Amino acid sequence: MLQIERIKLALEEDEGLLRRKAAAALRISEAEIGELQVLRKAIDARDGVRFVYTLRVSVTNEKQILKRCRNKNVSAVSEMPYCLPVSAAPPEIPPVVVGAGPGGLFCALALARCGVKPILLERGQAVEHRQNDVERFWESGELDPESNVQFGEGGAGAFSDGKLNTGTKDMRHRFILETLVSHGAPESILYEAKPHVGTDYLQKVLVSLRQELEDLGCDIRFGHRLTGIRQEDGRITALDVAGPDGTYLLPVRHVVLALGNSARDTFEMLHAAGVPMEPKPLAVGVRIEHRQADIDFAQYKALAGHPRLPASSYKLSCHLENGRGVFSFCVCPGGQVVAAASESGRAVTNGMSDYARDGENCNGGLLVGVTAADFPGDGPLAGIAFQRELEERAYAAGGGGYIAPAQRVEDFLLRRPSTGPGNVVPTYRPGVKWCNLWDVLPEFICQSLAEALPVLDGKVRGYAQPDAVLTAVETRSSCPLRILRGEDGQSAIRGLWPCGEGAGYAGGIMSAAADGLRTAEQVLEQIRQTI
């Protein structure tokens, strides 16, 4: 196969022209091109707006064509697809995966496809039940601590934008995307430069993925929470599990801890049980919300609103003189700010959007880097204490009921309380209370945000517009600790594999799913050695 990069189409040009342009780049006729695959599709809005493609084509006489065309954007490629490990016989005691987020689901899927038939424990509920619990919470402020935006089938990503882009390269990524498509995700995720599934599609994918797992013999247990671990001679032997019918003891030999980054009570239990872990830097801040039309205009200029252009996004960062980094996070074009609490009396924000991204507003995290030196006290759990303090302050400022404190950017920069919205109407449910966020968040967070806003406005004009809305508080961008593991993926307690975002080894759906596959490979290798 030959790979051709930087093939450009103007907005008015149809994709049917790609074959002609590929032939021109290779200096051959269209008839000489066999299969043509769009590998990547991006938008270049730096000078006008164009679609930029990376293509793969099959041709005869590759070497001669490559030598003759002398095009720096053309290269020969021969990628080996990712393959699951060789199947293994099911062990007498099945492996257990704790957590049904991306890491846990793809770990369980790999184990199940390889014939091992794992047990999958998830403290939350199946996505259909969970959707009802979340909607009730957003409407009434009635929180179910075990079934919410953080806990349940699909993890926190099930109520997000469903972004699948990642800054890491891994041969497993294509396998993950193809698996999602086979279960109902849009085929566009296979080639979009910034792929996303959207909450609506992702929830359908989860139901289909669950069906495959069950068909392969995976024992999925919703509403079952890990409450304790038992060990002998440095090796895990059993789990204490709280289920709908009470607590039971589950014998184990191989356990994957694919916890979400909000599983605070589980982290506390593991720490007390002697599982080695360490504090990890994180980032906290607010959700900033704009009218999507304004962000589109800032990116696309006069072409904003063109029917072929998607809702635009942004990725921003700056480094301040105080040493802090401030950056955008999990931007949700055409989406909404959502209540994402998992603990009583603590307010948390996040963002989500459907695949169409057709809402009126665009929102994104605006976060400030935080180090362990900012945490109250020492030890691996200090970051959790820091998060909880901010969430409790936000809850109190909202007046209860998970109402979130909010402020217009103009008022925030002038340190005066807001009394209502301008032309950006906040989407957060159950609702917001207008206030002065300088009275809610730590001084160093507010000062960093205030310094960063004008800088970021210079990168995306209108980012710091007066009516943009800041809603607090965003604390769950990453896990504030890391559960230590060795080169074989295991904890110092043998038979225990920390995995994914909640263990501190991933930062989104794709990287967590890839870590789940990687962990499954290690578990399967261990099973083969012991059978």
N, C-alpha and C positions, 0 to 999 in steps of 0.2 A: 504494500500500500504506500502511496505517496501522500504526504500531508502538505496542504497549501494554506498558508496563513495570510491574514490581512486582505481577504477578498471583500471588497466594499460594494454596497448597494445604497443608492439614494432612496429616500422615502417613497418616491413614486415608482421605483423599479421593483418588479416582481421577482420572487425567488426562483422562478423558472429560468432566470438569466444566469444562475450560478454555474450551471454546466458549461455555458458559453465562456464565462469568465475564467473558470478553471482550465478549460482548454487553451485559452489565450495565455494564461500564466505558464502552462506547460509547453506552449508552442506546438500543439497538436490539434487535430480536428476533434469535434465533439463526439464523433462516432468511435473514436479510439478510447473513450472513457467508458469503463464498465460501471461498476457500482459507485455511487456518490453518496457520501454520508456527511451530514452537518455535525461536526464535532463540537462546535462552540459558536454561539451567536451573542454578540455584545452590541452596545450602543456607544458611539463616539460622538459626544456633543461639544467637543472643544472648538470646532470651527464648522458651524453648521451642524446638522444631525445626519449621521449615516449609520447603517447597520454594518458591522464588521464580522466576518465569518472566518472560521477555521474549518477546512474541509479535508476529508480523506477520500481518495479515489483509487480505484483499481485500474491498472493499465498493463499492457504487455510491454516487455522490454524496458522495465523500470530504469535500469542503469543507464541505458542510452538516452532516455528522455531526461533523466536527471542531469546528465552531463551536457546535453544539448541546450536545455532551457536556461541554465546558468542564472537561476533566480534564488536569491537568498531567502525567500519566503517559502521555498519548496524543499522538502526533506523526505528521506525514506524512513518509514517507521515499521516496527514489528513488535507490537506489545503482546505480552502473554496475559491472557485474562486471569483474574483471580479464581482459584478453584478451592472448594472446601476440602478439608483434610479427608483422608481415607476413613471410611466408616469404621466404627468400633462396636464390639459386642456390648450390649447394655450391662452395666455393673449390677451386682446384687443390690447395692444401695444407690439409687439414682442421684445424679448431681442436682444441686439446688441452686437456682438463680433467684436472688432477692432483688426485686424491683423490675417493673415492666415499662421503664422508659426506653429510649433508643438503645442504650447499652445492653440492658437486660433482654430486650426483645430480640435483638440480633444475636446475642450470645445464645439464648434459648433456641432460636431458629437454627443456628449452625449445629448445635448439639443434637437437636431433633432430626435434622436432615442427615446427620451422620449416624443415626440409629440409636442414640443414647437415651432418649425419652426423659428429659429432665422434669423436675418440679419447678414451677414458676410461682413465687410468692409475691403478691402485690397488696400492700396495705389498703389501697384505695379500691375503687369500683371499676367495673367495665365501663367503656366510654359512653354507652347509651345512658346508663344510670348516672354516671358522673356528670354528663351534660345537664341533666335535670337538677342535680345538686348545685352546680355552678350557676345556672340561670336563676335558681331560687336565691342564692347568695347575692347575686348582682341586683336582683329586684328588691330584696327585703333586708339584706344585711345579715341573714341567718346563716352562719358559717358551720359547715360540717368539717371538723378537724381532720377527718380521715378521707374525705372525698371532696376535692376542691381543685383549684387551678394547679396546685403543686403535686397532689397525690392522686393516683389513679392510672388506668391503662394509657400508655403513651407518654407519661411523665408530664413535666411542665410544657414540653414542646407541643402537646396536643391543643393547647390554648395559646398559640403564638402566631407568627407569620409563616411558620414552617420553613424557615430558611435552610437551604442545603449547601450553601457555599462555605468553604473552609480555607484557612490559610495554609493548611498542610497538604502534602501530596502522599497518597497512599493507594496502592493497587486495589484495595478493597472498596474504594469509593464508587467505582463503576458498578460493582456487584450490588452495592447498597441501592443505588439509583434504579438499576434494572429490577431489583426486587420490589421496590416501591411502585414502579410502573406496573409490574405484573399483578399488583394488588389494587390497582385502580388510580394511582397517581397520574397526573398529566404527563404525556410523553415529552413535553417541552423541558422537563427537568433534566433530560439526558443531554441537552445541548445549550440551554440558556447559561450565559456567563454568571448570572446571579439567580440560580434556580430557587424556587419556593413552591411549596405544596398548598399552603393556606390551611386555616383551621378546618374549613368545610371538607376539603378533600382528605386531609390527614385523618379525620375521624372515620371516614369510610374505609380508608386503607387499614386502619387498626382492626376493624371488624373482620376484614378479609384475612389479614395476617393471623389473627387469633384462630380463625377457622383452620388455616393450614397447620398451625401448631397443634391444635387439638387432633386433627386428622393424623398427624405424625406421632401421636401418643404422649404429647406434653400434658402434664397435669397442672392446669392453671388454677390458682386459688386466689380469688379476689377477696378482699376483706381479711386477709391474713397478715398480721404484722409481726416482724421479728422483734422479740423482747429480750432475748438473752442468748449467749453462746456458751457451750460447755467444751472443755478441752482436757486432754490427758497427755502428759509428756510432750507438751508443746504442739499438739495436733488437735484440730477440731474434731469433736465426736458427735455433737448433737446441737440442735437449735431449740430454744423455747419460742413458741409461736402462739400468739393470741388470735384466735379465729372467732367466727360468729357463734360457735357453740362452746367457747371457752378456750383455755390455754392447754396446749399439748406439747409433747416432746417429740421432735423429729430427728431420728438418727441420720448422720451425714458423714461423708468422707471428703466430698468436694463441694465447696460453697463459693458462689460468685456474689460479691457484694456490689450490685449495680444500683446503688442508692442515688436518689436525687439530691441536689445540693441543699434541700430544705429539710432533710431527715434529721433534724437536730436531736430529737430524743434518742434516735438510734446511734448517732455519733457519741452522745453522752454515755450510753450503755457500753459501746465498744471501748471507749476510753477507760471506763471503770473496769472492764474485763481485761485490760492490759494490751489491747491491740495498738501497736505503735502508730503514731500519727504526729503531724507537725502543723503549726499555723502556716497559712498561705496568704499572700497579698490578695486584695480584691478591689472592687470599685463600687462606689455608691453615689447616689445623686437623685435626680428627678426624671420624670418624663416631660419632654417638651413637645408641644402640639401646635401645628400650623395648619392653615388651609392647604389642601393638596394642590389647588390651582396655583397658589403662590410658589410652592416648591417646584411645580412643573415649569412655571415661567422662569424661575431662577436657573433651571437646568437647560430648558429647551428654547428659551427666548420666544421669538415670534411663532415658532412651530408648536408651542404648547397647545394641547387640545387636539392635535392631529390624531385621527382615528387609528393610525398604525403604531402610535407611540404608547407604551405602557405608563402607568403612574410612576413618576420618577422617585428615586431614593437619593441618599447621600451617605458618605462616610467621611467623618471629620475628626480631626484631632489637633491638639496643640500642646506644647510644653511651656509651662509658666515659669517666671523667674523664681517663684517660691519652691520650685523643684517638682511640683505636682504635674501630672499629666491629666488632661481633660479630653474626653472623646465621646463620640456618638456610639450607641450600642443598640442592636436589635431594632433597626428602623422599620416601621410598619407603614408603608404607603397605603393610603385609602383605608386605614384601619381605625382601631379604637384603643383607648387606654382602659385597662381592666384592673379590677380589684383582684389581687393575687395572694391574699393572706392565707396562711395555713395554721396560725395559732391565734387563740382568743385574745382580744385586746391589743392587737398589733396590725397596723395598716401597711399594706405593701402594694405597689403598682407594677404593672407589666404592660406589654403591648401585644395586640394580635390583629390579624386581618385575614379575610377570606382570599381565595385564589384570585378572584377578579380584582381585588384591591380597588373597589369602586366607591368607598366611603368618601365623605366630604373632607375629612382631615387626614393629615399625615402625622404620626408620632414616633418618637424615638427616645431611647435613654440618653441622658446627658450626664455622664458619670465622671467622678473625680477619683484618681488613684489613691488607694489607702494601703498602708503597710502595717506590719505587725506592731510597729512602734506606736501606732495610733490606737491600738486596742487597749481596753481597760484590763490591766493585769497581764499575766503571762500564761503560757500553756496553750495547747492545741485548741481549746474551746474558747479562747478569748475573743476570736473573731465573731463567734456566734453571739456572745454577750454584747459586742459592739452593734451588730445588726439589730438585735432585739431592742436595745436602747433607742435607736433611731425610729424603729417601727412603733414603739410605745409612745414616743413623742408625737409622731404623725397621727396616731390614733386619737390621742388627747386633743391635739389641735383641731381635728375634724369634729370633735364633739361626740364621738361614739358612733356606733352603727356602721363602722368601716367607711364613713364619709372621709374623703381625702382632703388635706389642706392644699390650696392652689393659689397662684398669684400670676398676674400678667407680667411679662418681661420688663416693660417700662417701669412698673411699680417696684419690681424686684431690684432693678439697677438704682432706683432712687431710695430704696429701703423704706418704702411706705406701703401700708396694707392696701390690697385691692378690695374693691367693693362689688365687683361684678365683671362679666366678660366684655370684650370689645367685639370685633368681628370674627374671632375664633371661639366657637362654642365648645367647651370641654365635653368629651365623650364618656368620661369615667362614670361608671355606675358602682354603687348606689347614688353618688352625687359628690359634689365638692363644696368645701367651705372656704370662702375667700378670706385671705389673711396676709400676714407678712411672714414669709418663709425664713427670714433672718431670726425670727423668734422661735422657730421650730428646729432647724438644722444647726449643727455645729458651725461656729464662725469660720473655720478653715474650709469647710465645704462651700458655704455661701460665698466667701471671698474668692475662692478658686472659680466658681461658676461665674461670678460677676466679671472677673478678669478675662475669662475665656469667651464669653458671649460676643463681645465686639470683634475679637480675633476671628472667631468662626464665621461671623457675619461677613467678614472680608473674603471668605472662601465660598460661601453660598449667600448671595445677597438676599436680605430679608430674614435670615435665620434669627436675628435678634430684634425682629420687628416688635413694636410696642405691644401689640395685642396677642402675641404668642403666649401660650399658657404653660406654666410650670406646675406640675402636679407631683406631690411627694407622698411616699418616699420610694425610691428604687434601690433595693438592697440585695436582690437575689440574682445578680448578674453572673456570679460564679460561687464556687464553694470556698469558704474561708479557711479550709484546712485540707491537708492531703493525708490519706491513709497510706502509709509506706508499703512498698512492695519491692521485691528483688528482681533480678534479671529474668527469673522464671515466672514473674507475675504474682508470686505468692507473698503473703504477709509473713512476718516472723512466726506467726502461728500457722503451721503448715496445714494445707488443705483449704486455706482461705484466700480467695483472689479478689482484691479490691479492683473495681472496674468503673470506668466512665466518669461523668462529670461530678457526681457526688463524692467520688473518691479522690478527686483532684487531678484527673488525667485527661480531661476533655473540656471543650468549650462550645458545645452546640450539638445539634442532631447528628451531623455527619461524623464529627470526630468521636462522639460517644458511641455511635453504632460501629465505627471501625474498631474502637477499643473493645467493644463487645465481641466482635469476630476474633480479634487477636487473643482475647482471653479464652474464648472457646477452643481455639487451637491449642493453647497451653493445657487446658483441662483435659482435652482429648488425648494429648500426648501422655499426660500423667495416668489417665485411665488405662491406656494401652500397656504402660509399664507395670501396672499392678494386677492386670488380669492374666 
